[in-house]
Amino acid sequence: MSDAINGLLNDAANSAASVLGESGGKVSEALMKMFGQQDNPFVILLEGLKNGELTADEYQIELDREKQVLQGQLVTLEIVVLSEAQKAVNALISSLTSAAKAAL
C-alpha cells in the first residue's frame, strides 16, 4: 500500500474515531487493523481509482456498496453485544434472586 493511501486511510480512521470520543481510540485501532489487510476492499478501490481502473462514478458506487456491507457488519456486532449484555443481566438477576431466597 502506498504512503498516500496509507495516510488517507489513517486520517479516515482517526476522523471516524473522533466522533466517538473516549472509545474512539479502540475504534481507530480496529479500523486501521482492517485497513491493513491485504484484501481490504477500500484499499483495492483507492488503488483502482488511482491507477485509472475505475472512474470517479464507479468508485463512488463501489464505495457506497462497501459502506452498506460495513454497516451490516456493525449491526451484526451490535446484536452480538446486546445478546451478551442480556446474558450478563440475566445472570446477575438470577444470582440476586437466589441470594434473596437463601437469605429468607
C-alpha positions in Angstrom: 0.0 0.0 0.0 1.4 3.4 -0.9 2.2 6.0 1.7 -0.5 8.3 0.3 -3.2 5.6 0.6 -2.0 4.6 4.0 -2.1 8.2 5.2 -5.6 8.7 3.7 -6.9 5.6 5.5 -5.2 6.6 8.7 -6.9 10.0 8.5 -10.3 8.4 7.8 -9.9 6.1 10.7 -9.0 8.9 13.1 -11.9 11.0 11.8 -14.3 8.2 12.4 -12.9 7.6 15.9 -13.0 11.2 16.9 -16.8 11.2 16.6 -16.9 8.6 19.3 -15.0 10.5 22.0 -13.3 8.3 24.6 -14.0 5.0 22.9 -12.6 6.3 19.6 -9.1 5.1 20.1 -10.2 1.4 20.1 -12.3 2.1 17.0 -9.4 3.7 15.3 -7.2 0.7 16.1 -9.8 -1.7 14.8 -10.3 0.3 11.6 -6.5 0.5 10.9 -6.2 -3.2 11.5 -9.0 -3.8 9.0 -7.4 -1.3 6.5 -4.1 -3.1 6.9 -5.4 -6.4 5.5 -4.2 -7.5 2.0 -7.7 -7.9 0.6 -9.2 -4.7 2.0 -11.8 -3.5 -0.4 -11.2 0.1 0.5 -7.5 -0.2 -0.4 -8.4 -2.0 -3.7 -10.9 0.7 -4.6 -8.5 3.5 -3.9 -5.7 1.8 -5.9 -8.2 1.2 -8.7 -9.1 4.9 -8.8 -5.5 6.0 -8.5 -4.5 3.6 -11.4 -7.3 4.7 -13.6 -9.0 1.3 -13.5 -12.1 2.9 -12.0 -13.9 6.1 -12.9 -15.0 8.5 -10.2 -18.6 7.4 -10.6 -17.6 3.7 -10.5 -15.5 4.4 -7.4 -18.4 6.1 -5.7 -20.8 3.3 -6.5 -18.4 0.7 -5.1 -17.6 2.8 -2.1 -21.4 3.1 -1.3 -21.7 -0.7 -1.6 -18.8 -1.2 0.8 -20.4 1.3 3.2 -23.6 -0.9 3.2 -21.5 -4.0 3.8 -19.7 -2.3 6.7 -23.0 -1.1 8.2 -24.4 -4.6 8.0 -21.4 -5.9 9.9 -21.8 -3.3 12.6 -25.5 -4.2 13.0 -24.4 -7.8 13.5 -21.8 -6.8 16.0 -24.4 -4.7 17.9 -26.8 -7.7 18.1 -24.0 -9.9 19.5 -23.0 -7.3 22.1 -26.7 -6.8 23.1 -27.1 -10.5 23.4 -24.0 -10.8 25.6 -25.2 -7.9 27.8 -28.6 -9.6 28.2 -26.9 -12.8 29.3 -24.9 -10.9 31.9 -28.0 -9.1 33.2 -29.9 -12.4 33.4 -27.1 -14.0 35.3 -27.0 -11.1 37.7 -30.7 -11.2 38.4 -30.6 -14.9 38.8 -27.8 -14.6 41.4 -29.6 -11.9 43.3 -32.8 -13.9 43.3 -31.0 -17.0 44.6 -29.3 -15.0 47.3 -32.5 -13.3 48.3 -34.3 -16.7 48.6 -31.4 -18.2 50.6 -31.4 -15.2 53.0 -35.1 -15.5 53.7 
